[in-house]
């Protein structure tokens, strides 16, 4: 049996995944900077890592701890709060709530632990002080910078990509080198301000995640996750800070989702192709988005357009139809021995399970796994009405299991819970009408009419009754 392999952004190759502690995985993912509504780029990143998380925990059965930060001190937050004439804390709370509300709608699991920058300022100050003791910092005009020249004497830098970003002249004048980055920013009028040995100020962006991740998960991290746009300089500088602090390598595997383009172009408000999650959910369901993202490698760039969303809808319908039909048919509960046709599908299911297992082990290859699921369904649909119900039940349960680790929610699970009383009322009304008809000694056609009316009303609850020669079956509608 092969081992799980993941693409590691540090080494730029697919490697055998070996957690620090057997069967335990510590994951830290960079969460949002809460100054605006979450957009489809957020959906791609957090749905993709939600799927990876589910596969690692629900399929491979790792004991997983998943930590996410909320950046609620940042230049963008300060600017937006000033525009709205509210505090940074108020602005951050508004958009943090919106973010998690939208993640809930997308069926993204909540983190096991959430960290917020404002809760970790004392820890950030102490972290910088230790870096200072090690000679890895210098002070300039009340701000503190990381000294990459000293750091490079012990560790390599530019592990993700070469340095390309230039700072403004004002920032460069304060620093020994344009590559050095700020750990502590001196206060400006209107900024959030905290006391420190270097004067009042606030944390730099990169130091925030270094401190919060290590405070919760310790000095060794199995997986650091986030979008590819964070690899440099954010994650690059996190690595430098943590390795400088601990004096040893930190963060075994970095997993990055690829870029998401809209109709072939980078998403931008100026291009008028900026799509919030609310916009998207007004056009399609969370399941549509999941299928769309599952069709692409999580670490590759992808494009969002109407055609791809339409294709995702067709796939979703195929899965839904199969589950609905199979659930109806397995109620027959065949009492007979297995024949050659049944044995064929018994073997096919076993082969598909093995192939999907290999796909998941090969860098969480969801496009391959989805393709194998659809191929199995296409084959089974040819004989779905004559396969032994025990075999069909096994296939159905497997399709539902893999759908579950993909985070796909079917009608009839969570959504249908609130319909129970309404369906019960429908049955009560139907029963009462039958009693009234019996007392009135109505003709047979009146009873058929009542049955047809009840069947039509059941459609409103997502159910269809099909009359077959050997009796009716109940199935779910699309």
N, C-alpha and C positions, 0 to 999 in steps of 0.2 A: 504494500500500500504506500502510495507516494505521500509526501509531506506537504503541508500548506506553504505556498510560496507567495510573496507579496512584492510589488514594485516599491523599492526604497529610493526616495528622491536623493538621498545622500550619496549612494553608490551608483545611482542611475541604472540599476538593473534589477531583475526579479531575483529575490533571494529566498532561501528557506527561512521561514519565520520561526524563531526560537525565543519565546518570552523569557524574561529574566528569572521568573519563578514559575515552575512547571504548572501549567493549566491556569495561571492567573495572568490577566492582561490589564495594564494600567494605560488608559487612553486620555490624552488631553487634547481638546479641540478648541481652536480659536473661535469664540462666539462673535456676535455682532457688535459694532460700535453704534450705540443706540441714539442716533440723531435724526433718523428718517424711517419711513416705512420699509419693511423687508421686501425684497424684489426677487425675481425669478432666479437670479444668480445665487441668492441665499438658498432658494428652494433646491437648486441643483446640488449644492455642496451638502446641505444638511439632510436631504433625502438620500443622497448617495452614501453618506456615512451612517445614516440610520440603517440602511440595508446591510452595509458591511458589519455594523454592530450586531444586528440581528443574526446574521450568518455566523459570526464568531461565537455568539452566546447561545442561540437557539439551535443552530445546526451543528457546529463543532463543539459545543458545550464547554466553552471556556468560562471561567469565573471572571467576569469583566467589570471593571470600575471605569465609569465614563464621566469625565469632568469637563465642564464648559465654563469659559469666562464671559463676563459682560464688561466691555470697555465703556465705562461711564465717566471717564475724564479724558478729554481729547479736544484738539483745536476745533474740529467740526462741531462738537457738542457745545463748546463755549460760544461759537459764532451763532449757531441756531438758537440757543437759549436767549442770547442777547436780542436776536430778531423777534422772538416771541415774548420778550420781556418777562421771562420766568427763570428760575434757578436751573443750574445744570442737573441737580438732583431731580427736580420735577420733570424736566425734559426726558432724562434717562428713564425714569419710572414709566412715563407714558409709552415710549417706544419699546421698552423691554416687555411690557405687558402685551403690546401689539405683536411683537415678535413671537412670543410663546403662544399667544392665541392662534396665530397663523400656523405655527408649527403643529399645534394640536389638530387643526383642520387638515393638515397634510399627513396626519398620523405619524409624526416624528416623535419617538419616545423622548420623554424628558430626561435630562442628564441626571446621573446619580447625585451630583453635587455641582452647584453653581457658585462661582466666585465673582465678586464685583470689586473693581479697583478701589473704590472708596472705602471698602472694608479692610484693605490690606496696606494702607499707607505706612503705618509703623513698621511692618515687616519689610516693606520696600526700602525704607530708610536704613534699616539694619543690614539688609543685603548689600546696599551700596557702600555702607561703611566697611564691610568685610572686603569688598573689591578694592576699596581705598587702601586698606591695610596691606593688601597684596601688591600695591603699586600699579594697579590696573586702571586708575582714574586720574583725572586732574580737574582742578576747578578753574573756571573762567567767568568773570562777571556775575558771580552768584549761581552759575549753573555748573553741573558736574558732567564730564564727558568720559566715555570709555576710551582707553588708550590702546588702539589696535597694534601699534608698534611693539609695545611690551607683550601683548597677548600673543603675537606671532612668534615670539621667541620660544613658546612652548606648544602652541597649537596652530593648525592651519585655518585660514579664513577663506571666504569665497568657495565654500563647499557646494553650494547650489548653482551658482553661476558667477561670471566675472562682474566686477564692480562697474556699473554704468551710470548710476544716478548722481547728478551733480546737485549740491546744495546751493542756496542763495548766497550772495556775497556776505550778507550780514551774519549768517550762520558760520560761514567759512572763516571769517575774521576772528571768531571766538575760539576756533579749534586749532589744534596742532596740525591736523590733517583733515582733508575733506572727507575721508572715510570714517573718522571717529564719529560716534553718535551719542546723543544726549541721554543721560541717566536721570538727571534731576534738572527741571527747568525753573529758573528764577521767576518770581511772580511778576506779572504785569497787571495793570489796572483791570479789574473785572474778572480776573482769572480765579478759579478755586485756589485756595492758598493753605498750605500746611507748614508747620514748624519743622525745621531740620537743622543739623549742625552747620549747613551752608547758607542758612537764611530761609525765609519763607519762599515756598515754591510748590511745584507739583511734579509727579513722576513723569518720566518720558514714556513713550508708548511701548518700546521693546522690553523694558525692565518689568513692566506690569505682568506680562505672561510668565516670564522666568520665575518671578517670585510666587505668583499664585499657583502655578503648576507644582513647584517644589514644596510649597507649604502643605499641599494636600496629598501629593503622591510621592514625595521624597526625592532622594538624590539620583534615582534611576527611573527612566521613563521608557515604557515599551513602545508606545506609538504616539507620535504627535501628528495631529490631523488638521487640515485646513485647505482653503482654496490655493491654487498655484500662484495667484497674485501675492500671497503672503510669504512665499518661499524666500524671496529677497526683496527688501533687506530684513523683514521682520523676523522670520525664523532663523535666518543666518545670524542675526544679532542675539537672539535668544540662546542659541548654541554657544556663542562666544561668552556671554555673561555667565551661563551655568557652568561651562567647563572652566572658566576662570575662577568661579566661586568655589567649585568642588575640587578642582585640580585634576579632574579625570573626565573621560568622555561621558556625554550625557545625551539621552535620546537615541534609542537604537534604530528606530524606523520612522521616517517621515513619509506620510501618505498625503498626497495632494490631488484634489480633483482638478480636471482640466478646465480651460476657459469655456464659457458659454456665449455663443454669438446669437444675435436675433436676426433672422433672415439674412445671414451671411455677414453681418456687421456687428462690431462691438457695441454693447448696450450703452446708450448715452441719452440723457435728457435732451441734449442739443439736436440729436438725430431723431427725436420723437419716437424712439423705440424702447423707451424705459418702461418695463412692465413690472408692476408690483404683484405680490402673491395674490392680493385681493382682486386685481385685474384678471389674473389667470384663472382663479377659481370662479370668476363670473362667466367664463367661457367653457371650462372643462372641470372634471373632477380630480381629486387627489390621486385616484387610481390611474387616470390618464397620464398624469405627470410621472408617476412611478414607472409605468410601462415604458414611457418615453425615455427615462433615464436608464432603466434596466437594459434597454436595447443598445446602449453605448458603454464602452469601457469607462469605468469611473475615473481613471487617471488620464483620459484622452480628451482633447477638445471636442466640442459638439455644437451643433446648430439647432436652434429652435425655430420652427416655422409651421405654418398651417398644415402642410402635407404630412410632416412627421407626426403631428398631433392626431391627424386623421388616421394614419396608420396605427398609432397606439390605440385609438378607439376601436379599430377593427380587431386588433389582437385581444383587447379587453372583452369584446363581445364574444369572440371565439371561446375564451376561457370561461366566461359567465354562462354561455349556452351549454357548454359541456358539463359544468358543475350542476346546473339546473336539471338537465336531462338525466344525468347519471344518478343524482339524488332521487329522482322520481322512479327510475327503473330498479334501483337496488331494493326498493320496498317490496318487490315481488318475492324476494327471498327464495331463490330456486332450491329445490330439494332433488338433486340428481348428482351423478358422478361427473368428474372433470373429463371433457372430451379433448380431441386434438386441437380444436380452435381455442378452447380455454387455455390449454397448455402453451400455445403460441403466445398469447398475451401475458401469461404468467412469466414466461421467459423474457418477453419484451420489456415488461415492467422492471424486472431485475437488471437488465442491461441498461435501461434508462437511468435507474438509480445510480449505478456505477459510473456512468458517463457524466451525470450531473455532479456527482461527488468529485470527479476529476476536474470538472470545469471550475467548481468552487475553490479547489485547492490550487488551481492555476491562476493566481492573482485575482480571485473573486470574479471569474469570467461570467458575469450575468447574461451577456448576449448569447453565449453558447448554451447556458442553462435554460434560458427562455426558449431558444430554438428547439432544444431537445424536448421540452415540455409540449410545445406546439406540435412537434412531429409525432409524439406519442398520442396526443389527442386526435390528430388527423387519422392515424391508423385505427385507433379504437372506434372512432365514429363510423367506420365502415361496417362494423358488426356490433354496435353498441346494444342493440335490442336482443341479441341472441347469446352474448357472452354470459357465462355463469355470474350470478349476482355477487358471489364472494370475490371473484376475480375483479369484477368492475368496481366493487367497493374498495378493494386494495388500491386500484389505480386512482379512484376518486380521492381517497384519503391522502395519497402521495401528492397529487396535484394541489390539494388544499394545503398540505403541509408546506410545500415549496412556495406557494402563493403567500402563506403566512410569514415565512422568513423574508420574503420580498416586501412585507408590510402592506399587502393588498387586503382591503377589507371588503367582503362581499355583503350585498343586501341580504338580510336575514340573520346577520350576526349582531353587531352593535346597533345598526340603524333601526332594526325591526322591533327592538324591545318595547318601544313606546306604542306599538300598534296592537298589542295584545288585547287591551280592553275594547278597542274599536272592533276587532274581529269577533271577540266574544259577544259584543252587542249585535253584530250582524247575524250571528248564529241564533241568538235569542229571538231576534225579530223574525227570522226565517221559521223557527220552530213555532212561534205564535201564529204566523200566517197559515202554516200547515194545519194547526189545530182548528183555526177559524174555518178553513176550507172543508175540513172533515165534518164539522158540525153543520155546515151548510150543504153537505153532500154534493159538492161541486163535481164537475166532470174531470176526467183524467187530464184533458188538455190544460186545465187550470193549474194542476200540480207541476206539469212540465214547464209552464210559464214561470211559476215561482222558482223552480230550480234554475232556469236560464237567467232570471234576474239576479239570483244569488251568485251565480258563476260570474256574471258581468261585474258585480260589485267587488268580487274577490280580485279582479284585475287591478282595482285601485290600490290594493295592498301588495301588489307585485306577484300575484299567483294566477296560474292558468290551469284549468281543468281540461284535459284532453280525453275524449271518449275513444277507447280502443276496443277491438273485438273481445279481448279477454278482460275487459274492465277499465274504469277510468284511472288516470294517473294525475297526480298533482305536481306541477313544476313551477319554478320561479320564472317570472318574465324578466326581460332585460332592463 
